[in-house]
Amino acid sequence: MNNVNIFRELEDLRYRKNISQRKIAILCDVKPQSAQEWFTKNFVDDKYLWIIANSEYSDDRFILALLCYELRLPSSYLNSLRKNREDSLADLIGAQQEDSESDVAIINLMNLLSVEIPNKKAIGSNSLELFDTGLKMILSATNILKSEGISVPEALLERREVNNARA
């Protein structure tokens, strides 16, 4: 399995977005020397990765790379980024289209799994469609939260509060 090299992805993000080590240090609330050491040693502590991912400097590629890194998914999943989206509405439309495609994949999977000897290639293909849908929805939700100035942890806490209020 080809695992994601999250440090290389961070370096690529810095290159794509022209982010200095100093900006990274300020963002992560560390001394510039600490950030400089990260890039000298090619290692950044995991606790800073989501801070960077939730910042205005991040992009879909880095967020997806971080998800793959944390979930130990193959780096080939990074290829599921098909095109750049321009705004939150485009994100939602893309997620809805992807969801429709996964509905077909779910029906196909139910049919495939109900036979005595299922076609493994077809199972794999339809399963990847479900994964693509999940990734598209995660990225869409993350981008919408970011555009509205809401962090993922803050949204999760608000969701718990709403659910507790209903109970």
N, C-alpha and C positions, 0 to 999 in steps of 0.2 A: 504494500500500500504506500502510495506517495503522499506523505503527510505535509501539511502546510508549514512552511518555514515562516513563522509569524514575524520574526525580526526582519527578514527580507521583505515581507509585505509592508512593514512599517517604513523601511527604507524606500520602497517604491512609492508609498503614500507621500513621504516627504518630497520625493522627486516630482510626483504628479502635481502636488499642491504648493510646491516651493516653500516648505515649512522649515524654518531654521531649528537648530538644537535649542536655541534660547526660547523660541516659542513653545517648543515641547516642554521645556523646563517650567516655564510660567504656567502652562496649561495643567501640568501635573503637580504644581506647587512644590517643586524641588529646586535645589540650587543648580545653576547652570553647569557646575562641575559634575554634578550627578548625571545629568543628561549626557554630557560629553563622555563620561565614563561608559554609559550604556552603549554609545555608538562606537567607542573604542573596543569594548569587549564583545560587541555584537549580541547583547542581551539586555532586555528590559523586563523588569518584574511584571508579572501578569496583572497585578493590581492596577497598573497604570493603563493597560490596554483599552479597557472600556471607557476610561476617561477620555482617551484620544478618540475612540470610536464614536462617542457621544458629542464630540466637539464639532465646531463649524468647519474644521479642517478635514474631517473624515469624508469618505465616500462609500458607495455600495460595495466596491471591491474590498476595501479594508474591513467593513462590517462582516461581509460574507467570509472573508479569510479568517477573521476572529472566531466566527461561529464554527467554521470547519476545524480550526485549531483546538477550540475548547471541547468540541464533540468528537474529536479524533476522526473526522471525515476526510476522505481523500481529497487532495488538492484539485482533482479533476472536476469537482463540483463548482469550482470557481468559473468554469466554462459556462455555467448556466446563466451568467449575466449576458443577456442577449443584446440589449441596446440601452443607451442612456435615456432616462426619463427627464422630462423638463420640469414637472411640477407635481403636486400632491394629487391632483385630479387624474393626470396621466398615470400615476402610480396605481390609483384605485381602479381605473379602467383596465390596466394591464393585469392587475390581480384578479379582477372579475373574469377576464378572458381566460387566464390560467386556471381559475377555479372551474370554469365550464369544461375545459379540457381534462381536468382531473376527475370530474364526474364521469366522463366516458371511461377513463382509466379504471375507476373503481368498479364500474359495471363489468368491464373486461376482466379485471382481476377476479371478481366473484365467479364469473363464468369459467375462467381458467382453473381456479382452485377447486371447482366442483367436479372436475373430471378426474379419472383414476390416475392418469399420468399427465400432469400439466406440462405445458411448453415453457421451459425455464427462460428462454430468451424473451418470450412474450411477457412473462411475469416480470422479468428485469426491466424491460422497457416501460411497462405500465407503472411499475413501482417508482421508477425514476420520474415519471410524470407527476406523481404525488409529491415527491421530494421537491421538484421544480416549483410546484404550487406553494408548498410551505415556505420555501426560500423567498419567492416573490412576495408573499404576504408579510413575512418578517421584515423584508427590506422596505416594503411600502409603509408598514406601521412605523418602523424606525424613522423613515424620512418624514412622515407626517408629524410625528412627535417632535422631531428636530426642528421642522419648519415652524412649529407652534411654540418652541422654546420649552418643551416638556421633556424631561429625561425619562428613560425607560423605567428606572426604579421609582420615580415619582408617579408615573402612570400606573405601575403595579400597586403601589400603596393606595392610590385613589380608587382603584378597582376593588381592593379589599375593603376599603371603607364603605363603598357603595353596597357591596355584597353583605357586609355586616349590618348595615342599616336596614336592608330588606329582611334580614332574618328575625 
